[in-house]
Amino acid sequence: MRKTPIVALIYDFDGTLSPGNMQEFGFIQAIGKNPKEFWTMSDDIAKGQDASNILSYMKLMFDEAAKSGIKLKRSKFKSFGKSVELFDGVRDWFRLVNRYGKEHGVTVEHYINSSGLAEMIEGTPIAKEFKRIFACSFLYNEKGEAVWPGVAVDYTAKTQFIFKINKGILSIRDNHLVNESQMEENKRIPFPQMIYFGDGETDVPCMKIVKMFGGHSIAVYNPSIAGKKATAQKLLRQKRVNFITPACYTKDSRTYKVVCAIIDKIRADHELKLLENFR
């Protein structure tokens, strides 16, 4: 058993760390659309073909960029990522939580688990804070241009990354090690040492799994959008999450207080385990 427990903070991105879908901060405008037009077109593709919503939006991005003469290179996605807005306090959040963890005897790691685009998240100012970004991405040709979806992450596909974090597997491609049987005490980050952040129903499977196995799930909501708090309250009533909190990440926020309290509990539980295992 590790002397210093690792605490994994796992975040959805759109609606959780950012107030909108990342495509809405530059990309959609660059192709001459507005967000409503783009998402209606994407939904129509999915409905018309009975297809994945995720693959449909990736296909639409690809097609509309080509029509607009935009070459979708990784660097272009990153440039759009620079324009993505973040909720209040997000930029300083990681430093605050890392410091609190260090002061209270735990190692804090941050992960993204998103149906958005990894390439765009990599362009945001917080990209360096994450040990791993699990998200959708494209395949690229020899010119470095996107040619095909490489990874599509829907709400059920997200759950696989929870188990990979649990076992310390950072490869998206791996489907062998993640399914191997492993004794609970040998897993790198046990579920009780996970904190999952999400904002809506697409996060429910992950929230439920983390909570069910003894971890902590937090539903965040944007108080400026009607109905978001009600969605979070519904998840709490249904016992799918442990806590709800406004999507604010400053030092005086409820989010920070909740996370610090969870870290305290994780450390205390770890100390008790060490005492139990004394021989």
N, C-alpha and C positions, 0 to 999 in steps of 0.2 A: 504494500500500500504506500502511495506517495506521501512524503512528509508534508509537502505543500500541495494542496488541492488546486486543480485547474478549473476555473469557472468559465464556461462558454456562454457568451452573449450572442444570440443568433437573431438576425434581423431580416424581415421582409424589407423591401426598399420603397416601392411606390405606395404612398399613403401612410407609410410608417416612419421613414426618415425624411421623405420628400412629400410636399403637399399635393403632388399630382403624378401622373404617369410620365416617365422620363422622356418619352417621345414628344411630349407637349412643350418641351423647353428648347425649341430650336429646330428639330428635325421636321415636324409637321409644317411649320411655317416655311421652311426651306423648299418644300415640295408644293407650296401654294395652297395648302388646305388649312382648315381650322380643326381643332380637336374633335368636335362633334361629327364633322364630315368623315374624318379619318377612321374613327372608331365605328361609325355606322357602316362604312365600306368593309371594314375588317369583319364585323359581325355578319354582314351579308354573305361574305365569302364562306365563313364557317357554317352558317345556316344552309346556304345553297348547296354546299358540298358535304354537309354533315361531317365537318372536319374539326380539328383542334383549333380552338381560339388562338392559341399561342403560335402555331404554325401559320395560321391565317394572317396574323398581324406581321409576322416576319416576312411572309411572301409579299404582302402589300408594301412593306417598307422597301423591299428589293425592287418591285415593279415601279413604284412611284419615283424612287430615286433615279432609276434608269430613264424614265420619261422626262425627268427634270435635268438630266445630264450630270447628276451627282454620282461620282465614283465612291462606292461604299468601301473605303479602306478602313483598317483598324484606327488609323490616325484621325479619319473623318468622324468616326463614331466618338472617339475621345474628345474631339473638339466640341461636339454637341454636348457631351457629358459635362463640360466645363460650365455650361449654362444652366444645369439642373439646380433648381432651388431646393434648399434644405430647411427643415423646421428650426425654430428658435433653439439655440444651444447646441445643435448637433456638432458643429465644428470643434467645440471644446469638450464635448461629452466624453470622448475616449480618454483624453488626458485626465479628466476628473475621476472617472471610474477606475482607470488603471492605477492611479495614485491611491485611491481608497482601498483597492484590493491589496496593493503592496503593503500599505500600512496595517492591514488587518490579516496578513498572513495567507493570502491566496494569489495565484497567478491568473490574470484575466486575459482571455482571448476573445476576439470579435470575428464573427462570420456573417456573410450575406447569404440568404437563401431566397432567391427572387425569380419571378417569371419575367422580369425585365431583362435588359441586355447587359451582359458582363462588360462588353467593350465600352458602353456608355458609362457604366459605374466606374470603370477604370479611369475615366476622364474627370471624375469629380474630385474635389479637394480632399475628400476623406478616404479615397481608395487605399492609401498606404496603411490605414488603420486596421485592415482586415487580414487575418491569417489566410483566409480563402474566400473567394467570391464564387459561390455556386449560383449560376444564372444561365440564361439562354445565350447562345453565341452562334456565329456563322463559321462556315468553312471558307477558306480563301485560296485563290489560284496563285500561279507563279508570279503574277503581277501584284499580289497582295490585295486583290479585290474580292469582296464577298460574292460567293457563287451559289451557296446552298446553306440551309440551316444545319448547324453542327450539333447543337444541344437545344432541345425544347423542354422547358420546365413548366409543367402545369401544376395544379394544386395537389395532385396525388404524387407526381414525380418529386415534389419537394420533400416528401417524407424520407426518400432514400438518403438524402444528404444529412438528415438528423442521425441516422444510423452510422453513416460514414464518420461524422464528427465524433460520435460515441466511441468508435474504434480507432480513431486517429488516422483515417484514410482521406487523403486530400485529392486523389485522382477522381475525376468525373467518369472516366472510361471504365474504371474497375467495376466488375460485377462478380468477382470471385471472392476476394478477401472480405467484402462486406457481408457475404452470406455464410462465411465460415463460422462454426460454433466457437465461442470464446467465453471463458469463465468471466463472470461479472467483475471480479476484482482485478482482472487483467485489462479491462477496457480503459482506454486513455482518459475519457471524460464520461463518468457515469451520468445517467439521466438526472439524478437529483442535483447535479452540479451544472445543469443547463437552465438558461433563462431565454425564453423565446418571445420575440416581439412581433406582433402582426396587427393589421388594422381591419380585417374583414373576413368574409366567409371563405375566401380562397385559402386563408391561413388555418382554417379550422382543423384539418387532419393533423398538421404539425403541432398546433397548440394542444390538441387533445392527446396526442401521443406523449409529448413532453410532460404534460400534467399527469397523465395516467401512470407513467413510470416514475413519478416522484419529483419531477422537475417543476419549474415555475413558468407559467405562460401569462403574458401581459397583452391585453388588447388596448392599443392606443387609438385615439380618435382626434380628428381635427374639429375643435369646438366651433369653428367658423362655418362649417358645412352642416346644414340641417340633416338630421337623421343619423349622423355618424355616432353620436353618443348613444343613441337608442340601439344601434347595432352592437356596440360594445356592451351595453347593459344586458342585451339579450344573450350574448355569449356568456356573460357572468351568471345570469339566471340559469342557463342550461348547463352550468358547471363545466364549460369547455375551457375556461381560463380561470386563473387565480385572482387576477387583479385587472382593473381598468384604470386608465390615466390619460389626461390630455396629452397630445403629441408635442410636448415641450421638454427640452433636455437640459435646461439650465441647472445650476447648482441648487437653487431654491425650489426646483420643480418637484411635484409629486413623483414623477418618474425616477428621479435621482434618489429620493427617500426610499421608495419601494425597493430599488435595486440594492442600495446599501444595506437595507434590512435583510434582504435575501442573502447577500454575501455574508453578513454576520451569522445567519442561520447555517449556511453551508460550512463555514469555518467551525462553528460549535458542533455540528453533527460529525464533522471530520475528527475533531478532538475526541469526541465520545467513542468513535469507532476505534481510534488508536488505543484508548483505554480498555475497550472491550477485548482487543486482540493481544493484550499484555499476557505474556506467559512467564 
